[in-house]
Amino acid sequence: MSKITLAELESHLWGAADILRGRITASSFMHYIFGLLFFKRLSDVWEEEFDDRMAKYKDAVLAADPEEHRFHIPKDCFWGNVCKASKNIGEEINAALRALEDANPRLKGVFQDVDFNNKDKFPDETLQRLLNHFSKYRMRNADVEADVLGNAYEYLIAKFADDAGAKGGEFYTPKMVVRLIVECIEPQENQSIYDPTCGSGGMLLEAYHSLERRKLKAKSLHLYGQEMNINTWSICQMNLFLHNIDDSDVRRGDTIRDPKHLTAEGGKTLKTFDRVMAKPPFSLKNWGSDLWSKGDAYGRDTFGCPPAGYGDLAFVQHMVASLNDAGRLGVVLPHGILFRGGKEAEIRKGLIEADLIEGVIGLASNLFYGASIPACILLINKKKPKARTDQIVFVNGSELYKEGKAQNHLEPEHVEKLSAAFKGFADVEKLARVVSKDEIAKNEYNLNISRYVHLAEAEEDLDVSVELAQLKELIVKRNEAESTMLRHLEGLGYDA
C-alpha cells in the first residue's frame, strides 16, 4: 500500500467536516473530528505494533502486552469494534474513548468533552457515514508518517479557525506570525520552551519545527504549556501526540489565577524557562485584577498591577517571571500596550528601566481572527548583549502583508524581512530604528512604533519668505488675468 500524501490526507480530513456540516456549529466540528482521527490513529498503530511483536516473539499474549505499545487499547475498544455497531453507535464510541483514557493516564481528559451520544446531533446514520469515511485510509506509521499526519492536523486546525471566524482566534494564531516570533527568539537544542496560553499548541510545535528546519535535534526540546479551555487543551494534547511528542507537559487551568508550572507542588515559586512565547487573549477584561490588586501571591507584579479592563501586561509580567536568567520572550499584544497611560504606563516604564525590552515589531492590521486591530510583538531578553544594552530596536511592519478576503496574511518574505531587521539591530530607512532608553524616557516611555519609525516621505523644508514672494506673484498674475477676462466680456456685451 502506497503512503498517503499530505494533499490526500488534508482533503480526506476536511471531507469529514462536510458530513457534520449543518448538524453542529463550525466551531464545534474540530472536537469531534479530531477525536475520531486520534482514535483511528491509536488503533491502527497498536495493530501495527502487535503485528511487529508477533513476528518477533511468536506469542500473541506477549505481543499484546501494554509494555510493548505506545498506548494501551483495552479489549473490544478498537476502531474495528466500534465500526461493527449498527445502533447506538454514539454510545459505543463514547465507551471506547473513556476506556482509552482509563487505560492510559497520559490521555486522561483528552476525550472528556467529546460526546457522540446525542442522536439529535449524531443519528446513527450520520455516525455510520463518519466511521466509514475515516475507515477509507489505514493510519499506521507505514501508511502515514507522523510529520505528515501532524502537518495535516495543523492544516485542519487552520481550516477550522477560518471556518469558525472570530472564535478561531481563541485557539489559533496564524502560522507566519508564530514563525516570526520563533525566528526572533531562536530556540536551541536542549532548551525549555513555555507557552502560558498555548491554545492548540501551534507555538510549541513551531519551535520544534524550527529545530527540524535547521537540522538540529528537535526531540531534545522540553515543551511546556498551559491552557484554560478544556476543548482547546485536548486539541493541543492530540496535536503533540500526533507529532510523536510524548513528553510535553501541558496543563489545564487559568495561568494568571492558578499557574500550574511551579518549582514545587503547591508552592508559590514559578518554574523558569529558556524561551517563552505566547499570544494571550487581547485586552482581557476579567483577568484576575481582584487578586493582583492585593499583591500577587506568585510575585509576578514586579512592575505593578494592570488595570481591571486590560490584562495584557499581567500576562507579560507572568512571562517575564517565567524566564530564567538568560531567557528570551516573544509575545503578541494589541498595539495599545505601547502607549496607553495610567497603570500600564508605569509597568511599561519599569520594563524599560530594567532594560528588559530588546525589540518591538509592529504588525499589519487584520492579521488575527476576531481582531482587526493592528498588533505588535514585544521581544524581551533577560541577558541582552552588551552592544544592545539601554537600547530598543523598533521595526515597523504595518505595510508588510498580503491582502486577503476576510483577513490579511504574513508571507514568508515578510517574516524574513521583519526578523532580519530585529536581529540586525540597526537603522533601516522606513523599516527599523535603534532608539536609546534616554530618548524613550524623554517621550514619557511611549513605545508607539510610528513615533520612532516613519513610513511617509519626509516633508521638504520650506523657506517661508520665498514661498510668500511666489504667492504674491501668483496673486498679481491671477488679478491681471481676471481684469483681461472682464474686459473681453464687456466687449461682447455682457455686464460684469
N, C-alpha and C positions, 0 to 999 in steps of 0.2 A: 504494500500500500504506500503510495507516494505521500510525502509530508504536506500538510495543509499550509497554504501560503497565507501571509498576513492579510492580503486583499480578500481571499476567500473567507477567512475567519471573521474579518470585520463585517463583511456582508451578511454572513451567517448569523452573527450575534445581533446585528441591527434588525434582521428579519424576525427575530424572536419578539422584538418590541412591537412589531406590526400585529402580531397575534393578540397582544393585550390592549392595543390602542382602542380607545372608546370605552373600555371597561374600568380602567383606573386612570388617575391623572398622570400626565407625562412625568412629573417629578417623583412619582412612586414606582415607575417602571423598573428602575435600576435595582431596587432592593430585591425584587423577585427574580429578575433575570440573572443578576449576579449570584444570587443564592443557588439557582439551578445550575449555572455554569460551574460554580465551585464544587457542588455536589458531584456533577458529572466528571470533572477532572479528578477529584479524590478517588472516586470509584474506579475509574479506568486505570489510574496509576497503581492503585492497590492490586488490581488484577494483573497488571504488567509485572509488578514486583513478585507476585505469587508465582507466575509462570517462570520467572527467572530463578526463584528459590527452588521450585520443583525440579527444574533442570539441574540445579546444583546439588540438592540434598536427596532427591527422590523420595520425599516424605511430605505428605500433604499437611500433617499436623504442624511440622516444623516450618513449612512454607507459609502457613497462616499465622504463625506466632506474631503477636503485636510488636515484639522487638525487631522483627525483620521488615517493618514497614514504617514509612514516614508518619502516616496517620493510620490509626486502627479503625476498621469498619466492622461493627458487630454483625453477627449472622442475620440474614434476611433484611438487611438495611442497605443493600447495594442499589445502584441505579436500576439494574435489571429487575430487581424485586418490585420496585415501585412501578415500573412500566407494565408489569403484569396486571396491575389493578384495573378493574373496569368500572368500578363505582366507588364513591367516597375517596376519590384519588387525592384530594387535598388533605384529608386526614392521614392517608398513607405517607404522603410527602412530609407532613409535619412530624410524624412519629419517627421517620428515618433521620430527619435533621436533628431532632432532640437527642436521639440515640448517639449520633455522631458527636455532639457536644459533650454528652456524658462520658463517652469513651476517650475523649481527647481534651484534657484540661486546657491546652493551648487554644482550643476553639470555643471555650466557654463564652457564651453570649453572642457569638458571631451570627447565629441564625435567630436570635432572640425575638426580633421584631418582624420576622417574616412569617406570615400566617396565610397558608393556602386554603385553609378550611373555612371558606366563606363562599357558598355556592351562588350568591348574588354576583359577586365579583368573578369567581372562578368556578363556573359549572364544569362538570366532569368532561364535557366535550371540549371546552377550551383548554383544560389541563392536558387532555389526551393529545391535542394538537401541539401543545408546547413540548411535551415529553417526546413526541415523535420528531419534532423539529430538532431538538437537541441531540437526539439519537442518530441523526444523519451522519455525524462525524464521531470517530473514536478519538478520545483525548489523551491517549498515552503519551509519554515522553517521546516514544519512537514516531508518533504521528505529528506532534506539535511541540516544539521546543519551548522551554519556559519563557525565553525572551520574546518569542513570537506571541505566545498566549498573553504575556504581561503587556506587550505593546497593544494588542487588540483590546485588552481590558481598559488600558488608558485611553485608547481611541473611543471606546464606548462611554467612558466617563465624560469625555469632552462632548460627545454627541448628546448625551443625556442633559448635560449642563446647558447646551444650546437649545434643546427641546424644552427645558424647564424654564427658560428665560431668567427672570430676576432671581428665582430660587436657586439657579445654578451657581450663583456666587457664594452660596452657603457652603459648598463642598469642593469647588474647583477654581483654581487660579490659572489663567491662560499659560500654557506651557512656555512660551517665549519670555514672559515676564519672570517666571521661575528660573529659566535658564540664565537670564541676565543677572539675577541675584547670585546664582551659583558661580557664574564666571567671575564675579567681583570678589566673592569671599574665598574662592579657591580651596575647597576641601581636599585634604591629603590622606594618604593611606594611614590606617590605624587610628583615625580621629573619631571623636564622638560628635554626632550630628543631632540636633534637637529642634523640633518644631512644636511649640506650645499650643498652636491652633491648627493641627495638621490636616484637618479635612479628610480627603480621600487618599492622602499620603503622597501627593504629587511632588512636594519639595524634597522629602526624604528620598524618593526614587530618583529625582533629577540629580541629587548629589551622588547617588550610587552610579547613575549612568555617566556622570561626568568623569568618574574614575575609569569606567569602561572605555570611554572615548579616548582617554589618554594612555590606554594600555597599562593601567595601574590595577592593583588588587582591590576591586570593589568590595569583595567579601570581607576585607579587613575593617570596613567601617562599622561603627557601633551606632545603630539608629534608635532614636528615642522620640516619643511624641505624646501629645495629649489632645483629646478631642471630647467636647461636651455632648454632641448629638450622637445618640447610640446608633442610629442608622448609618451615619457617616463613619463612625468608628468601625463598624463592622465591614463597611466597604473598604476602608483603609487596611484592615487586617487581611481581608481576602486578596486585596491588591498586592500586598507584600508577600503573602504565601504563594500566590500565582507566579511571582517573580523568583520563587525558590529562596526567599529570605525568611528564615525560620526563627532567627534570634533577635528580632527587633523587640523593643519594649514600648508599646503604645498603650497608654492608659486612658480610661474614661473619666471624665469629670470636668468641672469648671476650673480652669487654670488660675484665674485670679482669686476666687474664693477658696479653692481647695487644690493647690498644686500637688501633684502626685509624685514627682521625681525629687525625692529628698535623700539626704545622706543617711538617714536612719528612719525606719518605720515609726510613724507617729511623732517624729521630731519636727523642728521648725527651721532647719537649715536646708537650703536648696542645693541640689546636686548641680555641679557646673560642667560645662561642655566646651569643646574646641570651636564648634561652629553652631550658631543659632540662626534660623531663618523662619520667616512666618509672614502670613497676611492675615492679621486679626480682622474681625468684623469692623468696618469703618464706623467711627464715632458712635460706639455702642452706648446706649443710654443707661440701662440697668446693669452696670458692670461690677458693682460692689463698693461704691464710694462710702456707703454706710459703715463698712468695716475699716477701710483705709483712713477715714476721717479721724478715727480713734488711734491711729498708728498701726501700720501693717504688721501682723504677727510674724511674718517671714522676713522683715527688714528690707522690703523692696522699695519703700517710699523714700529713698535716699534724697531725692531732689524735690519731693513734695507730693501732695495728693491732688490728682487731676480733678477737674470739675465733674459734678454728678452727671452731666449730659454728654460728656466726651471721655470714653475710656481708652482712647488711643495711647496716651502716654503712660497709662497703667501697664498696658502690655509691653511697651518699650522698656519700662523700668524693670518689669519681671524678667525680660530677656537679658538686660544688662546684668542683673543679679545672677543670671544663669550662665554667664560667661566665665571661663577660667581666666587666669592672669594674662594669657596670650590669645584669648578668644576673639573671634570676629563675628559680626552680626549683620544681616541684611533683612530689612523689614519693609513691607509695602504699607503705606499710610496715606490718608487723604491729605491733600495739599494744605488744608487749614492748620495742621500742626506746625507748619513752618512759620506762621506769622500771627496766630491767634494770641490775644493778650491774657491778662489775669494769671491764674494759676499755671496755665500752660506755658506762658512766657517765663515764669520763674523756673519751671522744670527745664525748659529749653536752655536758659542761662546756665543752670547747673551742669547740664551735659556738655555745653560748650566750654565753660570754665575748667571742667575736669579733663578737657581735651580728649573726649571720647569719640566725637564725630569725625570721621575721616572723609566722608563724601555725601552729597545729596544729588540724586538723579531725578530730574523731572520727567514725567511720562505724559504722553498724549492723553487727551480726554477720551472717554467712552471705550476703554480697553477691557473693562470688567463687567461681568453680568450683574445687572441690577444697580450699577453705579456709573452714571455717565460723567461724573465729575472727574477732573484730572487728579492723578495720584502721584506719589513720589516714592522713591526708595531711599531710606535712610541707612547709611553704612557706618557701622561703629567698629572701632578697633581698640581693644584693651592695651595693645602694645604697638602703637604707631611707630613706624621707622623714624629715626631722628630727623631726617630731611623733611618729614611731614608734620612735625610737632607744631602745635599752635596755628595750624592751617586747615582749611577745609576746601575740597575741590567741589565746585558746583558744575553740574552737567545739565544742559537744557535740551531735553529730548522731546519737547512739546510738538515739534513738527516732523518727528520721525515715526511714521506709521503708514499702514496700508488701509485705506478706507474700505469698510465692509457695509453690507446692507443693514444689519442690526447693530453691529458694533465694529470698532476699529481693531486692527491687529498689528502686533510687532512682527517683523520678518527677521530671519537670521542675520541679514546685513545690518539691521538696526541694532540688534543685540551686540554684534561685533563692534560697531561704531561707538555705542554708549559704554560698553565695558572697557574698550581700549582708552577712551577718554578718562574714565575713572582711574584705571591702572597707570596711565601715562602721567597723571598728576601734573599737568602743565596747561598753560593757557592755549586755547584753540579758538580762533575767531568764530563767533556766533555759535559756539558749542560748549566750551568749558572755560572756567577761570578758577585759579587758585587764589583764595582770599584769606588774609590774616585774621587771627582772632581779634586783634585790635580794631580792625575795620568793622568787623561784625558787631563788636561791643559798641562802637560809635553809632551803629544802626539799631541800637537797643535790642541786640540779639535776634533780630529778624532774619530768618533764613529763606525768605521768598526768593526763588531762583532768578526771576526776571529782574530783580534788583541788582544782581551781580553779572548775569549773562544776558546781553541784549541781542535780540534776533533782528530787529528792524535796522534799516540803514541809518547810519549816523547822520544827524541833521547838519547841513552845511552852515558854518559860521557866517553870520551876516554882518556887513558894515552898514549900520543904520543910516549914517549920513549919505552914503552913496545911494542906498535904496530910496531914501526920501527925495533926493535930487531926480532920480529916474521917475518916480511917481509924479513929481511936479511937471516934468517934461511931458509925460503921457497925458496929464490933465490939460495942458496947453494945447496939445495936438487934438485931443478929443473936442475941446471947445471950438477950435478952428474948423474941424470937420462939421460940427453941429451948425455953425454960422453959415458955412457954404451950403449945406443941405437946405437950410431955411430960405436962403436967397433964391435957390432953384425952385423951391415950392411956391414962393411968392410970384416968380416969373411965370409960372404955369397957372396962376390964378387962384392958388389955394391960400386961404387966410390962416397963417400960422398962429 
